[in-house]
Amino acid sequence: MSQALLLASLVSLAACTDSPSEQARKLHQTQQSWEATARLTTELLHRGAVPAKYARQTLDAAGQGLEKTRQKAEKLSQ
């Protein structure tokens, strides 16, 4: 078994053992992290400190991350 597959299996197993409140806490942290990434990227773009292409890619990734987090939170609340 490759190390990546083993690590992914362990992470999945660990996620299954978290309580719902712990899962919600982790989702909230993830959401805050993506939001901070988007704010910082936007600020740096406005200052001209990062290329527009990098900012666009980063903001796209943040948007996707926030959407995945929202979907996971929705499932958790059901």
ABEGO torsion letter per residue (X at the ends): XBAAAAAAAAAAAAAAABBAAAAAAAAAAAAAAAAAAAAAAAAAAAAGABBAAAAAAAAAAAAAAAAAAAAAAAAAAX
